[in-house]
Amino acid sequence: MKKIMCIAAVLMALTTGLHLFGGTSEIMNPILETDIHPVIKGTSMVVWHAITAILALMAIGIFYLARSKNDALAYFIIAIQLAFAGLFIFYNASMLDALFAMPQWIIFLGIPAVMGVSLYKDA
């Protein structure tokens, strides 16, 4: 088993749990309590839980990578996380004028970095 990739998998699983259990009350509950149109609320819930599914599937994929070599899967998961990081950085800068208003980009740069180390060290 690739120990460094296993660390990345655990970090991704923790991120998934934090998103689901911490983020739902912090982000989704206030949205659901507003008077915005029900379709916007419903869409928000679908997107929120789609992200939850993506995070969980990435964790499963990284756990798989800890046991089996699959460079295409590794680079695909890394690309998704880098895209997430880029989105957080862009909207922090363009809408919030603060890099750390939404610090999620840190984990979405950190996990791919750990995965990259594993790809080269554990090869």
N, C-alpha and C positions, 0 to 999 in steps of 0.2 A: 504494500500500500504506500502511496506517495504521501508522506506526512505533511508536506507543505501544502499540497492540494487539499488535503483533509482540513487543514486550518482554514483555507479559503471557503470550503464547503460549510464549515461550522459558522464562519462569519456571515455567509449568505443566509443560512438558516436563522441565525439571530436577527439579521436584518428583516427577514420575512416576518418573524414574530413581532418585532418592534413595530413594523408597518401595520400589521393587523391589529395588535392589541393596544399599542400606544397611539398610533396615528389615527385610528378610527375615531376615538373619542376626541382627539385634538382637532382633527380636520373635518371628518365627515359629519359628526353630530351637529356642529354649528351650521353646516350647510343644510342639513335636514330640518333644522329648526327655523330656517328663514321662510319668507313668503314667496320665494321664487317659484316659477312654474314647475309643476310636478314632473314634466318631461326632463327639465334640467336636473331636478333631484334624482330622477331615475337614471339619467345618463351618468351623473356623477357617481352613483353607486356602482353602475356597470364598470365604469373606468377604474374606480377604486379597487374593485374586486378582480378585475382583469389584471391589474398590476400585482395584486396579491398572488394570483395564479402564476404570473410570469416569474415573480421572485421565488416562489416555491419550486417551480419547474427548474429554474436556474440552480437552486440549492441541490435538487435531486441530480441534475446534470453534473454539477461539480463533484458531488459524492461519487458518481459513476466514474468521473475522470481520476479520482483518487485511486481507483482500482484498475482502470483500463485506459490505454492510450487511445485518444481520438482527437487529433489536432484540430480537425474541422469543427467539432463540437466546442472545444476549448476556445478557439478564435471567435466563434459565433457568440458564445456567452460573454466573452471579453468585449466584443463589439457592442452588444446590447448595453452592457454596463457603462461603457464609454459614452454611448449615445445618451443614456440617462444623466451621466455626469455633465455632459455638454449642455443638456437642457436646463439642468439646475443652475449651472454657472450663467448661462445666457439670461434666464429670467431673473436671477438674483441681480445681475448687472443692469438689465434693461428696464425692469419694472420696480425693483426694490432698492436700487442704488446701494446695495450692501451685499458683500460676498457671502456672509454667514447668516443671512436671514433664513435661508433654507440650506442648511449645511449637509444635506444628503449627498451632495457631490463628493464629499470626502470618502464616504464608504464606497461609492461607485467608481472612484479612482483607486482606492486601497485594495479592494478585492481583486480587480484585474492585475494589479501590480503583484500581489501574492501569487496569483495564478501564473503570471509570466515567469516569476522566479521558479515556480515548480516546473514549468515546461522546460526550462533550461537546466535546472539543478537536478531534478528527479528523472531526467530523460534516460 
